[in-house]
Amino acid sequence: PIVEIKKTKYQKLTITHSKTNDDIRLYINNNTQFSSTDEVRYHEMLIHLPIAMLDGVPKKALMLGGGDGLAAREMKKYHGLEIDVIELDKEMFYWAKKQPELLNLNKGSFLDFKEHEMSGYSGVREAIKEFDSFSGNNVFFTDASNFVNAFVQMGKEPVYDIIILDLPDPYSLGVNKMYTKQFYSRAMRMLKDGGVLVTQATSPFHSNKAFNMIGRTLKASGFNAKPYWQNIPSFGEWGWWVASKGELKYNKIKAKTSYLTNALAESSFNFGKNTIHENGDINTLMSPKLVQIYNKSWVID
């Protein structure tokens, strides 16, 4: 049953709640964003596994997307971690702070975030000028690529221990630009030495060609990159890529988890034959091949 529908400037948001199995779901433009029955699997894999690749506990994190507050909930398990969230749709962010079902699931993770309005690319540049004075947890209402481009073009020093790309699948040219060699190269310049970047990368089963192209594009950008996967019942087999300028080595989970264990995390790097393909095309702004491949790929071929 539908609990609430909200139409924003950018998207249609729908919350449903099945009391039969206490399943709360968020749909964005009628597509499943998460199910409360298994979202913890996705978000623990997204946050805690890459942080386990760091030598120590992260001090500053950048998250692109994640407007439902569930990834931020997991990030807040690290004492002293300062989080910057880039969210295009501020109505999604406000909904995550007020909508009862969302608020219950994300445990109020956004309630202490300072909000920064930005108008166009010039507005982003003006805000970046004051960036060094920002502390604590912040949300910047802007396009993620504008923020990354301005940060780099204004010559800011790398500040982030971890960058989390919790973005929609690359179904359109607008989203595709944040899966390109150019974007990853700029993101690398925001990352401190020893830091890690992680991106959700669609399904290595249903969308294998797209999954592999994301990995090859990260490597072409200068990253060392490793794929990992886990079964998320609401979505099936799902995958991520974790990347770093240096060596990638799994250490151990550094926070309390509900699902993820060290043994499971380490096994997540194992794939069967004919799943990972090192050779092939990459994705760039001038040659956005990922969009076509992704939109054709949700079939077994």
Secondary structure, DSSP 8 states (H G I E B T S, - for coil): -EEEEEE-SS-EEEEEEETTTTEEEEEETTEEEEETTTHHHHHHHHHHHHHTTSSS--SEEEEEE-TTSHHHHHHTTSTT-EEEEE-S-HHHHHHHHH-HHHHHHHTTTTTT-EEEE--HHHHHHHHHHTGGG--S-EEEES-HHHHHHHHHHTT----EEEEEEE---S-SHHHHGGGSHHHHHHHHTTEEEEEEEEEE---TTTTHHHHHHHHHHHHHTT-EEEEEEEEETTTEEEEEEEEESS--------S--SS--HHHHHHTT---TTS---SS----SSS-HHHHHHHH-SS--
